[in-house]
Amino acid sequence: MSPSITTRLTIAGMTSMHSVHAVYTALTPVEGIVRVQIGVGQATVQHDGRATCEALADAIAVAGYEVTECTEERGRLPVL
């Protein structure tokens, strides 16, 4: 089954590849994540719905960074 929700995060304070690794590591225990793409200052997370904006922001805060924007896109069924 493919992930049904894509969450895009803007993250303050990330300035290096070290911060990318720290955020990736912090997101590891969040349940429901299927795929993560992280760059300096941003992350895109595909998940099954259990990884809410709040859960993702809390995990990233543990790494010392702040989520300043979070948007979700829910998958849509194709129109036949």
Residue pairs with C-beta under 8 A, 6 or more apart in sequence:
1 48
2 34
2 75
3 34
3 35
3 46
3 47
3 48
3 75
4 48
4 49
4 74
4 75
5 46
5 47
5 48
5 49
5 51
5 72
5 73
5 74
5 75
6 44
6 45
6 46
6 72
6 73
6 75
7 44
7 45
7 46
7 47
7 51
7 53
7 56
7 70
7 71
7 72
7 73
8 42
8 43
8 44
8 45
8 69
8 70
8 71
8 72
8 73
9 42
9 43
9 44
9 45
9 53
9 56
9 57
9 60
9 67
9 69
9 70
10 41
10 42
10 67
10 68
10 69
10 70
11 23
11 41
11 42
11 43
11 60
11 65
11 66
11 67
11 68
12 41
12 65
12 66
12 67
12 68
13 19
13 64
13 65
13 66
14 20
14 23
14 40
14 41
14 65
15 40
16 40
17 40
19 40
19 63
19 65
20 38
20 39
20 40
22 63
22 64
22 65
23 38
23 43
23 60
23 63
23 65
24 36
24 38
25 63
26 59
26 60
26 62
26 63
27 33
27 36
27 38
27 43
27 45
27 56
27 59
27 60
29 59
30 47
30 50
30 51
30 55
30 56
30 59
31 50
31 51
32 47
32 48
32 49
32 50
32 51
33 45
33 46
33 47
33 51
34 46
34 47
34 48
35 45
35 46
36 43
36 44
36 45
36 46
37 43
37 44
38 44
43 56
43 60
45 51
45 56
53 67
53 70
53 72
56 67
56 70
57 66
57 67
57 70
60 66
60 67
61 67
